Amino acid sequence: MLTIKPNCERCDTDLAPSDPRARICAYECTFCVDCVESVLHEVCPNCGGNFVPRPIRSNKEWRKGVSLKQHPASTKRVFTKLTEDEIVAFSEMVRSHS
């Protein structure tokens, strides 16, 4: 089950569970669409993978026991440990080898 992190790991923008601006990679690294498009250039700085829109977990319990109420989003904020220079260099390296 997805962790649904509460923020962009780069700029710390709040990303509510239903926020359509949230993007994730295969490892659930979470960034906002602005960072993904303008800074990361669609390359996850942690794994080199691509991004997709994060699925939205429904607030409504359409099936018993399956909703955001029973499986809440994480409240633990996550931040990248990488510098801006490291992020840019990594993105350029991955894109040049694709």
C-alpha positions as CSV (number, residue, x, y, z in Angstrom):
1,M,0.0,0.0,0.0
2,L,1.3,3.5,-0.9
3,T,2.7,5.5,2.0
4,I,1.2,8.8,0.6
5,K,3.8,11.2,1.9
6,P,2.5,14.7,3.0
7,N,5.1,16.9,1.2
8,C,7.4,17.4,-1.8
9,E,10.8,16.0,-0.8
10,R,12.6,19.0,-2.5
11,C,10.6,22.2,-1.8
12,D,8.5,20.9,1.1
13,T,5.2,22.0,-0.5
14,D,2.2,20.4,1.2
15,L,0.7,17.6,-0.8
16,A,-2.7,16.5,0.6
17,P,-3.7,12.9,-0.1
18,S,-6.0,14.0,-2.9
19,D,-3.6,16.6,-4.4
20,P,-3.3,16.0,-8.2
21,R,0.1,17.8,-8.2
22,A,1.8,14.9,-6.4
23,R,4.2,12.8,-8.4
24,I,5.9,9.5,-7.3
25,C,8.6,7.2,-8.7
26,A,8.6,3.4,-8.4
27,Y,10.1,3.7,-4.9
28,E,7.4,6.2,-3.8
29,C,9.7,9.2,-3.7
30,T,7.3,12.1,-3.7
31,F,7.7,15.4,-5.4
32,C,5.4,18.2,-6.6
33,V,4.7,18.5,-10.3
34,D,6.5,21.9,-10.4
35,C,9.8,20.4,-9.1
36,V,9.4,17.3,-11.3
37,E,9.0,19.4,-14.5
38,S,11.2,22.4,-13.8
39,V,14.1,21.1,-11.7
40,L,14.2,17.3,-11.8
41,H,13.2,17.1,-15.5
42,E,11.2,14.0,-14.9
43,V,14.2,12.1,-13.3
44,C,13.9,11.0,-9.7
45,P,17.1,12.3,-7.9
46,N,17.1,9.2,-5.6
47,C,16.8,6.3,-8.1
48,G,17.0,7.8,-11.6
49,G,13.5,6.5,-12.4
50,N,10.6,8.4,-13.9
51,F,7.5,9.9,-12.3
52,V,3.8,9.3,-12.6
53,P,0.9,11.0,-10.9
54,R,0.3,9.7,-7.4
55,P,-2.9,7.7,-7.2
56,I,-5.6,9.2,-5.0
57,R,-6.9,7.1,-2.1
58,S,-10.6,7.7,-1.8
59,N,-12.1,9.3,1.3
60,K,-15.3,7.4,0.7
61,E,-15.5,3.8,1.9
62,W,-16.8,2.3,-1.4
63,R,-15.9,-1.2,-0.1
64,K,-15.8,-2.1,3.6
65,G,-12.5,-1.3,5.2
66,V,-11.0,0.3,2.1
67,S,-10.5,4.1,2.3
68,L,-8.3,6.9,3.5
69,K,-10.2,6.7,6.8
70,Q,-9.0,3.1,7.4
71,H,-5.6,3.5,5.8
72,P,-4.6,7.1,6.4
73,A,-1.8,9.0,4.7
74,S,1.6,9.4,6.4
75,T,2.2,12.5,8.5
76,K,6.0,12.0,8.4
77,R,7.6,14.7,6.2
78,V,10.5,13.5,4.0
79,F,13.2,15.7,2.6
80,T,16.0,14.9,0.1
81,K,19.5,14.9,1.5
82,L,20.9,15.9,-1.9
83,T,22.1,19.4,-2.7
84,E,20.6,21.3,-5.7
85,D,23.9,20.8,-7.5
86,E,23.8,17.1,-6.9
87,I,20.2,16.9,-8.1
88,V,20.9,18.9,-11.3
89,A,24.1,16.8,-12.1
90,F,22.3,13.5,-11.5
91,S,19.3,14.5,-13.7
92,E,21.6,15.6,-16.5
93,M,23.6,12.4,-16.3
94,V,20.5,10.1,-16.4
95,R,18.9,12.1,-19.2
96,S,22.1,12.0,-21.3
97,H,22.2,8.2,-21.0
98,S,18.5,7.6,-21.9
